[in-house]
Amino acid sequence: MEEQQNNNQLNIELSEEVAEGIYSNLAIITHSNSEFVVDFIRMMPGIPKAKVKSRIVLTPQHAKRLMKALKDNIGKFEQVHGTIKDTDMPTGLPMNFGGPTAQA
């Protein structure tokens, strides 16, 4: 007997290149009235120049879902591993790329 595939199931493909991931130790977030832009950056010690390694553009609704999912996952992580210590951000970082920004 053949199983019927659930129509609500999403088949997600992950290439080997994307599966390796990209390391980021700074995120700069900007937004307009219709989208959020998250730039993931890798800063290296002693090097005054940093490159954006990946940019993700989200609708406001997806940005809010991401925030809720991160909050939930951080809570689960901290239950197992303890509180994540918040460290000070390095000084001298650009605070504005032409729109409202936040850093993470």
DSSP file (Angstrom, degrees, kcal/mol; ACC not computed):
  #  RESIDUE AA STRUCTURE BP1 BP2  ACC     N-H-->O    O-->H-N    N-H-->O    O-->H-N    TCO  KAPPA ALPHA  PHI   PSI    X-CA   Y-CA   Z-CA
    1    1 A M              0   0    0      0, 0.0     2,-0.3     0, 0.0     0, 0.0   0.000 360.0 360.0 360.0 130.7    0.0    0.0    0.0
    2    2 A E        -     0   0    0      1,-0.0     2,-0.3     0, 0.0     0, 0.0  -0.612 360.0-127.9 -82.8 138.0    1.4    3.4   -1.0
    3    3 A E        -     0   0    0     -2,-0.3     2,-0.4     1,-0.0    -1,-0.0  -0.665  20.6-126.9 -82.8 139.4    1.5    6.1    1.6
    4    4 A Q        -     0   0    0     -2,-0.3     2,-0.3     1,-0.0    -1,-0.0  -0.708  23.8-122.2 -84.6 135.3    0.0    9.5    0.6
    5    5 A Q        -     0   0    0     -2,-0.4     2,-0.3     1,-0.1    -1,-0.0  -0.599  27.8-111.2 -78.9 135.1    2.2   12.5    1.1
    6    6 A N    >   -     0   0    0     -2,-0.3     3,-1.6     1,-0.2    -1,-0.1  -0.492  18.6-143.3 -65.2 125.9    0.9   15.1    3.3
    7    7 A N  T 3  S+     0   0    0     -2,-0.3    -1,-0.2     1,-0.3    -2,-0.0   0.712  99.8  57.3 -65.8 -20.2    0.1   18.2    1.2
    8    8 A N  T 3  S+     0   0    0      2,-0.1     2,-0.3     0, 0.0    -1,-0.3   0.460  83.2 108.5 -88.2  -1.7    1.3   20.5    4.0
    9    9 A Q    <   -     0   0    0     -3,-1.6     2,-0.5     1,-0.0    -4,-0.0  -0.577  59.1-149.1 -79.8 136.3    4.7   18.9    4.1
   10   10 A L        -     0   0    0     -2,-0.3     2,-0.8     2,-0.0    -2,-0.1  -0.923   2.9-147.6-109.2 125.9    7.6   21.0    2.8
   11   11 A N        -     0   0    0     -2,-0.5     2,-0.5     2,-0.0    -2,-0.0  -0.833  19.2-166.4 -92.9 112.5   10.5   19.3    1.1
   12   12 A I        -     0   0    0     -2,-0.8     2,-0.4     2,-0.0    -2,-0.0  -0.877   4.8-155.6-106.5 127.4   13.6   21.4    1.9
   13   13 A E        -     0   0    0     -2,-0.5     2,-0.5     0, 0.0    -2,-0.0  -0.819   5.3-167.0-101.5 141.5   16.9   20.8    0.0
   14   14 A L        -     0   0    0     -2,-0.4    -2,-0.0     4,-0.0     2,-0.0  -0.955  12.4-145.7-130.6 110.9   20.2   21.7    1.4
   15   15 A S     >  -     0   0    0     -2,-0.5     4,-2.3     1,-0.1     5,-0.1  -0.294  25.7-113.6 -71.5 161.1   23.3   21.8   -0.9
   16   16 A E  H  > S+     0   0    0      1,-0.2     4,-1.2     2,-0.2    -1,-0.1   0.895 116.5  53.2 -61.3 -40.5   26.7   20.8    0.5
   17   17 A E  H  4 S+     0   0    0      1,-0.2     4,-0.5     2,-0.2     3,-0.4   0.923 113.0  41.8 -62.4 -45.5   28.0   24.3    0.0
   18   18 A V  H >4 S+     0   0    0      1,-0.2     3,-1.2     2,-0.2    -1,-0.2   0.855 107.6  62.3 -70.8 -33.9   25.1   25.9    2.0
   19   19 A A  H 3< S+     0   0    0     -4,-2.3    -1,-0.2     1,-0.3    -2,-0.2   0.780  93.0  64.6 -63.2 -26.8   25.3   23.1    4.6
   20   20 A E  T 3< S-     0   0    0     -4,-1.2    -1,-0.3    -3,-0.4    -2,-0.2   0.797  98.4-153.5 -66.4 -27.5   28.8   24.2    5.5
   21   21 A G    <   -     0   0    0     -3,-1.2     2,-0.4    -4,-0.5    -1,-0.1   0.048  11.4 -97.0  77.6 170.1   27.4   27.5    6.7
   22   22 A I        -     0   0    0     -4,-0.1     2,-0.2    -3,-0.0    -1,-0.1  -0.997  32.0-126.8-129.3 125.3   29.1   31.0    6.9
   23   23 A Y        +     0   0    0     -2,-0.4     2,-0.3     2,-0.0    30,-0.1  -0.518  32.5 175.0 -73.9 135.5   30.6   32.2   10.2
   24   24 A S        +     0   0    0     -2,-0.2    18,-0.3    18,-0.1     3,-0.1  -0.998  23.5 178.3-139.9 137.6   29.4   35.6   11.4
   25   25 A N  S    S+     0   0    0     16,-1.9     2,-0.3    -2,-0.3    17,-0.2   0.183  75.1  43.4-122.6  15.6   30.2   37.4   14.6
   26   26 A L  E     -A   41   0A   0     15,-1.3    15,-3.4     2,-0.0     2,-0.4  -0.944  58.7-169.5-155.4 137.1   28.2   40.6   13.8
   27   27 A A  E     -A   40   0A   0     -2,-0.3    77,-2.4    13,-0.2     2,-0.5  -0.998   5.1-163.8-127.3 132.6   24.8   41.2   12.4
   28   28 A I  E     -AB  39 103A   0     11,-2.4    11,-2.9    -2,-0.4     2,-0.5  -0.971  10.1-160.0-116.1 128.7   23.5   44.6   11.3
   29   29 A I  E     +AB  38 102A   0     73,-3.3    73,-1.5    -2,-0.5     2,-0.3  -0.919  13.8 171.6-115.0 128.1   19.8   45.0   10.8
   30   30 A T  E     -AB  37 101A   0      7,-2.5     7,-3.3    -2,-0.5     2,-0.3  -0.883   9.6-168.1-125.0 161.6   18.1   47.7    8.8
   31   31 A H  E     -A   36   0A   0     69,-0.9     5,-0.2    -2,-0.3     2,-0.2  -0.997  14.7-167.9-150.5 156.1   14.5   48.1    7.8
   32   32 A S        -     0   0    0      3,-2.7    67,-0.0    -2,-0.3     5,-0.0  -0.536  55.1 -81.9-120.0-168.5   12.1   50.0    5.6
   33   33 A N  S    S+     0   0    0     -2,-0.2     3,-0.1     1,-0.2    -2,-0.0   0.631 128.5  31.3 -74.5 -10.0    8.3   50.0    5.7
   34   34 A S  S    S+     0   0    0      1,-0.2     2,-0.3    25,-0.1    -1,-0.2   0.518 120.0  25.4-125.5  -7.1    8.2   46.7    3.7
   35   35 A E        -     0   0    0     24,-0.2    -3,-2.7    25,-0.1     2,-0.4  -0.999  53.7-137.3-157.2 156.9   11.3   44.7    4.6
   36   36 A F  E     -AC  31  58A   0     22,-3.1    22,-3.1    -2,-0.3     2,-0.5  -0.938  19.5-157.2-111.2 138.6   14.0   43.9    7.1
   37   37 A V  E     -AC  30  57A   0     -7,-3.3    -7,-2.5    -2,-0.4     2,-0.6  -0.978   4.9-167.7-119.5 123.3   17.6   43.4    5.9
   38   38 A V  E     -AC  29  56A   0     18,-3.1    18,-2.6    -2,-0.5     2,-0.6  -0.944   3.2-164.7-113.7 114.8   20.0   41.4    8.0
   39   39 A D  E     -AC  28  55A   0    -11,-2.9   -11,-2.4    -2,-0.6     2,-0.5  -0.882   7.4-153.1 -98.9 122.7   23.6   41.7    7.0
   40   40 A F  E     -AC  27  54A   0     14,-3.3    13,-3.0    -2,-0.6    14,-1.5  -0.862  19.5-173.1 -98.1 125.3   25.9   39.0    8.5
   41   41 A I  E     -AC  26  52A   0    -15,-3.4   -16,-1.9    -2,-0.5   -15,-1.3  -0.875  21.9-145.0-123.5 146.9   29.5   40.2    8.9
   42   42 A R  E     - C   0  51A   0      9,-1.5     9,-0.8    -2,-0.3     2,-0.4  -0.956  18.4-168.4-112.8 114.7   32.7   38.5    9.9
   43   43 A M        -     0   0    0     -2,-0.6     7,-0.1     7,-0.2    -2,-0.0  -0.840   6.1-154.6 -99.8 138.3   35.1   40.8   11.9
   44   44 A M    >   -     0   0    0     -2,-0.4     3,-1.8     3,-0.4     5,-0.1  -0.911  29.2 -98.3-112.4 141.3   38.6   39.7   12.5
   45   45 A P  T 3  S+     0   0    0      0, 0.0    -1,-0.0     0, 0.0     0, 0.0  -0.288 105.6   8.0 -57.8 134.5   40.7   40.9   15.4
   46   46 A G  T 3  S+     0   0    0      1,-0.2    -3,-0.0     2,-0.0     0, 0.0   0.445 101.4 110.2  77.2  -0.2   43.1   43.7   14.5
   47   47 A I    <   -     0   0    0     -3,-1.8    -3,-0.4     1,-0.1    -1,-0.2  -0.936  53.1-160.8-111.5 116.9   41.6   44.2   11.0
   48   48 A P  S    S+     0   0    0      0, 0.0     2,-0.4     0, 0.0    -1,-0.1   0.568  71.5  72.5 -75.5  -6.9   39.7   47.4   10.6
   49   49 A K        -     0   0    0     -5,-0.1     2,-0.3     2,-0.0    -5,-0.3  -0.901  59.3-178.6-112.0 136.2   37.8   46.3    7.5
   50   50 A A        -     0   0    0     -2,-0.4     2,-0.4    -7,-0.1    -7,-0.2  -0.971  14.8-140.2-132.2 148.5   35.0   43.7    7.6
   51   51 A K  E     -C   42   0A   0     -9,-0.8    -9,-1.5    -2,-0.3     2,-0.5  -0.837  20.6-116.8-110.0 144.9   32.9   42.2    4.8
   52   52 A V  E     -C   41   0A   0     -2,-0.4   -11,-0.3   -11,-0.2     3,-0.1  -0.687  29.9-174.6 -71.6 123.4   29.3   41.3    4.7
   53   53 A K  E     +     0   0A   0    -13,-3.0     2,-0.3    -2,-0.5   -12,-0.2   0.712  65.4   5.7 -94.9 -24.9   29.3   37.6    4.2
   54   54 A S  E     -C   40   0A   0    -14,-1.5   -14,-3.3     2,-0.0     2,-0.4  -0.970  58.5-157.0-159.1 142.7   25.6   37.1    3.7
   55   55 A R  E     -C   39   0A   0     -2,-0.3     2,-0.5   -16,-0.2   -16,-0.2  -0.992   8.4-168.5-125.0 129.4   22.5   39.3    3.4
   56   56 A I  E     -C   38   0A   0    -18,-2.6   -18,-3.1    -2,-0.4     2,-0.5  -0.974   5.6-158.8-117.9 129.8   19.0   38.0    4.2
   57   57 A V  E     +C   37   0A   0     -2,-0.5     2,-0.3   -20,-0.2   -20,-0.2  -0.938  18.2 179.2-110.3 127.0   15.9   40.1    3.2
   58   58 A L  E     -C   36   0A   0    -22,-3.1   -22,-3.1    -2,-0.5    -2,-0.0  -0.905  30.5-117.1-127.2 150.1   12.7   39.4    5.1
   59   59 A T     >  -     0   0    0     -2,-0.3     4,-2.6   -24,-0.2     5,-0.2  -0.485  40.8-107.4 -72.4 158.6    9.2   40.6    5.2
   60   60 A P  H  > S+     0   0    0      0, 0.0     4,-2.1     0, 0.0     5,-0.2   0.877 121.8  53.4 -55.7 -36.7    8.2   42.2    8.5
   61   61 A Q  H  > S+     0   0    0      2,-0.2     4,-2.0     1,-0.2     5,-0.1   0.916 110.6  44.8 -66.1 -42.7    6.0   39.1    9.3
   62   62 A H  H  > S+     0   0    0      2,-0.2     4,-2.6     1,-0.2    -1,-0.2   0.867 110.1  55.6 -69.9 -35.0    8.9   36.7    8.7
   63   63 A A  H  X S+     0   0    0     -4,-2.6     4,-2.4     2,-0.2    -2,-0.2   0.914 109.1  47.5 -61.6 -41.6   11.3   38.9   10.7
   64   64 A K  H  X S+     0   0    0     -4,-2.1     4,-2.3     2,-0.2    -2,-0.2   0.898 111.2  50.3 -67.7 -39.5    8.9   38.7   13.7
   65   65 A R  H  X S+     0   0    0     -4,-2.0     4,-2.5     2,-0.2    -2,-0.2   0.899 110.6  50.5 -63.1 -39.9    8.6   34.9   13.2
   66   66 A L  H  X S+     0   0    0     -4,-2.6     4,-2.9     2,-0.2     5,-0.2   0.922 108.9  51.3 -62.9 -44.4   12.4   34.7   13.2
   67   67 A M  H  X S+     0   0    0     -4,-2.4     4,-2.4     1,-0.2    -2,-0.2   0.920 112.2  46.4 -59.1 -44.4   12.6   36.8   16.4
   68   68 A K  H  X S+     0   0    0     -4,-2.3     4,-2.3     2,-0.2    -1,-0.2   0.902 113.1  49.3 -65.4 -40.8   10.1   34.5   18.1
   69   69 A A  H  X S+     0   0    0     -4,-2.5     4,-2.6     2,-0.2    -2,-0.2   0.903 111.9  48.4 -66.3 -41.0   11.9   31.3   16.9
   70   70 A L  H  X S+     0   0    0     -4,-2.9     4,-2.9     2,-0.2     5,-0.2   0.922 111.1  50.7 -63.5 -43.7   15.3   32.7   18.1
   71   71 A K  H  X S+     0   0    0     -4,-2.4     4,-2.1    -5,-0.2    -2,-0.2   0.923 112.5  46.7 -59.6 -44.7   13.8   33.6   21.5
   72   72 A D  H  X S+     0   0    0     -4,-2.3     4,-2.0     1,-0.2    -2,-0.2   0.923 114.9  45.9 -63.7 -45.3   12.3   30.1   21.9
   73   73 A N  H  X S+     0   0    0     -4,-2.6     4,-2.5     2,-0.2    -2,-0.2   0.866 111.2  51.7 -68.9 -36.7   15.5   28.4   20.8
   74   74 A I  H  X S+     0   0    0     -4,-2.9     4,-2.7     2,-0.2    -1,-0.2   0.909 109.2  51.7 -65.3 -40.9   17.7   30.5   23.0
   75   75 A G  H  X S+     0   0    0     -4,-2.1     4,-1.6    -5,-0.2    -2,-0.2   0.919 111.6  46.2 -59.5 -44.5   15.5   29.7   26.0
   76   76 A K  H  X S+     0   0    0     -4,-2.0     4,-1.2     2,-0.2    -2,-0.2   0.900 112.7  50.6 -65.0 -41.4   15.8   26.0   25.2
   77   77 A F  H >X S+     0   0    0     -4,-2.5     4,-3.2     1,-0.2     3,-0.5   0.933 110.4  49.0 -60.9 -47.1   19.6   26.3   24.8
   78   78 A E  H 3X S+     0   0    0     -4,-2.7     4,-1.8     1,-0.2    -1,-0.2   0.792 103.7  60.3 -68.3 -27.8   19.9   28.1   28.1
   79   79 A Q  H 3< S+     0   0    0     -4,-1.6    -1,-0.2    -5,-0.2    -2,-0.2   0.868 117.7  31.5 -63.5 -34.8   17.9   25.5   30.0
   80   80 A V  H << S+     0   0    0     -4,-1.2    -2,-0.2    -3,-0.5    -1,-0.2   0.875 134.8  25.0 -88.6 -42.3   20.5   22.9   29.0
   81   81 A H  H  < S-     0   0    0     -4,-3.2    -3,-0.2     1,-0.3    -2,-0.2   0.452 106.2-111.6-109.0  -3.2   23.7   25.0   28.9
   82   82 A G     <  -     0   0    0     -4,-1.8    -1,-0.3    -5,-0.3    -2,-0.1  -0.205  58.4 -28.4  91.6 171.0   23.1   27.9   31.3
   83   83 A T        -     0   0    0      1,-0.1     2,-0.5    -4,-0.1    -8,-0.0  -0.321  60.8-124.4 -64.0 134.7   22.7   31.6   30.6
   84   84 A I        -     0   0    0    -10,-0.1     2,-0.4    -2,-0.1    -1,-0.1  -0.684  28.2-126.4 -77.9 127.1   24.5   33.0   27.6
   85   85 A K        -     0   0    0     -2,-0.5     2,-0.5     1,-0.0    -1,-0.0  -0.621  15.9-136.2 -79.4 130.3   26.7   35.8   28.7
   86   86 A D        -     0   0    0     -2,-0.4     2,-0.3     0, 0.0    -1,-0.0  -0.757  22.4-158.8 -86.4 124.5   26.2   39.0   26.8
   87   87 A T        -     0   0    0     -2,-0.5     2,-0.1     1,-0.1     0, 0.0  -0.689  24.9 -94.7-103.2 157.8   29.5   40.7   25.9
   88   88 A D        -     0   0    0     -2,-0.3    -1,-0.1     1,-0.1     3,-0.1  -0.397  39.7-116.8 -68.3 144.4   30.1   44.3   25.0
   89   89 A M        -     0   0    0      1,-0.1    -1,-0.1    -2,-0.1     4,-0.0  -0.566  35.7-101.2 -77.0 145.0   30.1   45.3   21.4
   90   90 A P        -     0   0    0      0, 0.0     3,-0.5     0, 0.0     2,-0.1  -0.354  41.1-118.2 -62.1 147.6   33.3   46.6   20.0
   91   91 A T  S    S+     0   0    0      1,-0.2    -3,-0.0    -3,-0.1     0, 0.0  -0.423  87.8  46.7 -84.7 164.0   33.4   50.4   19.6
   92   92 A G  S    S+     0   0    0      1,-0.3    -1,-0.2    -2,-0.1     3,-0.0   0.612  72.6 142.6  84.4  12.9   33.8   52.2   16.4
   93   93 A L        -     0   0    0     -3,-0.5    -1,-0.3     1,-0.1     2,-0.1  -0.635  60.1-102.8 -85.2 145.0   31.2   50.3   14.4
   94   94 A P        -     0   0    0      0, 0.0     3,-0.1     0, 0.0    -1,-0.1  -0.442  31.0-167.0 -64.4 136.5   29.0   52.1   11.9
   95   95 A M        +     0   0    0      1,-0.2     2,-0.4    -2,-0.1     6,-0.2   0.560  66.0  40.4-102.0 -10.7   25.6   52.6   13.3
   96   96 A N        +     0   0    0      4,-0.1    -1,-0.2     1,-0.1   -66,-0.1  -0.968  41.2 178.1-148.2 126.0   23.7   53.7   10.2
   97   97 A F  S    S-     0   0    0      2,-0.5    -1,-0.1    -2,-0.4   -67,-0.0  -0.055  83.9 -65.5-110.2  29.0   23.7   52.6    6.6
   98   98 A G  S    S+     0   0    0      1,-0.3    -2,-0.1     3,-0.0   -68,-0.0   0.443 117.4  48.9 105.1   0.1   21.0   55.0    5.6
   99   99 A G  S    S-     0   0    0    -67,-0.0    -2,-0.5     0, 0.0    -1,-0.3  -0.915 102.4 -52.9-154.2 178.9   18.1   53.5    7.6
  100  100 A P        -     0   0    0      0, 0.0   -69,-0.9     0, 0.0     2,-0.3  -0.372  62.8-171.1 -61.0 137.4   17.1   52.4   11.1
  101  101 A T  E     -B   30   0A   0    -71,-0.2     2,-0.3    -6,-0.2   -71,-0.2  -0.904  21.7-178.2-133.1 159.7   19.6   49.9   12.4
  102  102 A A  E     -B   29   0A   0    -73,-1.5   -73,-3.3    -2,-0.3     2,-0.4  -0.962  19.0-138.7-145.7 156.3   20.2   47.5   15.2
  103  103 A Q  E      B   28   0A   0     -2,-0.3   -75,-0.2   -75,-0.2   -14,-0.0  -0.921 360.0 360.0-121.2 147.7   23.1   45.2   15.9
  104  104 A A              0   0    0    -77,-2.4   -76,-0.2    -2,-0.4    -1,-0.1   0.283 360.0 360.0-140.3 360.0   23.2   41.6   17.1
